[in-house]
Amino acid sequence: MAASITKPQILISLHRRECDFCRVIRSGNYKLLEFLEDGKIELYNLIEDVGEKNNLASQMPDLKKELHDKLNAWRNDIKAPMPSKNIKGANTPELPKKKKKQ
């Protein structure tokens, strides 16, 4: 079954979802998530799968590629930097240690 793609509604951000940072794009009924920590990509039909339980990425590789390409093109267009790991000692201050409760 071919997916119908309309102009993407981009909901792109770095947000927490099950302890992973990700970028998101939504187009029509579909939502693609790219997890930045491990590169995993998930694709969901939000009308048929409201709870996002059935990852369609392997079943719809063309749509996965199309949405991922649009997500990357948007990021490049606005020159958004990709996050990098916070490496201790790489010009980043160390957070203060929490005090132990007495």
C-alpha positions as CSV (number, residue, x, y, z in Angstrom):
1,M,0.0,0.0,0.0
2,A,1.5,3.3,-1.0
3,A,1.5,6.1,1.5
4,S,0.1,9.5,0.6
5,I,2.5,12.3,1.5
6,T,1.4,15.9,1.9
7,K,3.5,18.9,2.8
8,P,5.1,17.9,6.1
9,Q,4.1,19.4,9.3
10,I,7.5,19.5,11.1
11,L,7.5,19.0,14.8
12,I,11.2,18.9,15.3
13,S,12.9,19.1,18.6
14,L,15.1,17.4,21.0
15,H,12.9,15.9,23.6
16,R,12.8,13.1,26.1
17,R,11.0,10.0,25.2
18,E,11.9,6.9,27.2
19,C,15.3,8.4,28.1
20,D,16.4,9.1,24.5
21,F,16.7,12.4,22.7
22,C,15.1,12.4,19.3
23,R,14.1,14.5,16.3
24,V,10.6,14.2,15.0
25,I,8.7,14.9,11.7
26,R,5.0,14.4,11.1
27,S,3.5,14.2,7.6
28,G,-0.2,13.5,7.2
29,N,-1.0,10.4,9.3
30,Y,2.7,9.5,9.8
31,K,5.2,10.4,12.4
32,L,8.9,9.5,12.1
33,L,11.3,9.6,15.1
34,E,15.1,9.6,14.8
35,F,16.8,8.7,18.1
36,L,20.0,10.6,18.4
37,E,21.8,8.5,20.9
38,D,21.7,5.3,18.8
39,G,20.4,6.4,15.3
40,K,17.3,4.2,15.5
41,I,14.4,5.3,13.4
42,E,10.7,4.6,14.1
43,L,7.7,5.3,11.9
44,Y,4.1,5.2,13.1
45,N,0.7,5.7,11.5
46,L,-1.0,8.0,14.1
47,I,-4.5,7.3,12.9
48,E,-4.3,3.5,13.0
49,D,-1.8,3.2,15.9
50,V,-2.5,6.0,18.4
51,G,-0.3,4.4,21.1
52,E,2.7,4.1,18.7
53,K,3.1,0.3,19.3
54,N,3.6,-0.8,15.7
55,N,6.9,0.5,14.3
56,L,6.4,0.6,10.5
57,A,10.0,1.6,9.6
58,S,10.9,-1.8,8.2
59,Q,7.6,-2.3,6.4
60,M,7.6,1.1,4.7
61,P,11.3,1.8,3.8
62,D,10.4,4.3,1.0
63,L,8.3,6.4,3.4
64,K,10.9,6.1,6.1
65,K,13.6,7.4,3.7
66,E,11.4,10.2,2.4
67,L,10.5,11.5,5.8
68,H,14.1,11.1,7.1
69,D,15.4,13.0,4.0
70,K,12.9,15.8,4.7
71,L,13.9,16.0,8.3
72,N,17.6,16.2,7.4
73,A,16.9,18.8,4.6
74,W,15.0,21.0,7.1
75,R,17.8,20.7,9.6
76,N,20.4,21.6,7.0
77,D,18.2,24.5,5.7
78,I,18.0,26.2,9.1
79,K,21.6,25.2,9.9
80,A,20.6,23.5,13.2
81,P,23.5,22.0,15.0
82,M,23.3,18.4,15.9
83,P,23.9,17.7,19.6
84,S,27.1,16.1,20.7
85,K,27.9,14.1,23.8
86,N,28.9,16.2,26.8
87,I,32.4,14.9,27.4
88,K,33.8,15.7,30.8
89,G,36.6,18.2,30.5
90,A,35.7,19.4,27.1
91,N,35.0,23.1,28.0
92,T,32.0,22.1,30.0
93,P,31.7,22.8,33.7
94,E,31.2,20.0,36.1
95,L,27.8,20.0,37.9
96,P,28.0,20.5,41.6
97,K,27.6,17.3,43.6
98,K,24.3,16.8,45.5
99,K,24.6,16.9,49.2
100,K,23.8,13.7,51.1
101,K,20.8,13.8,53.3
102,Q,21.7,13.7,57.0
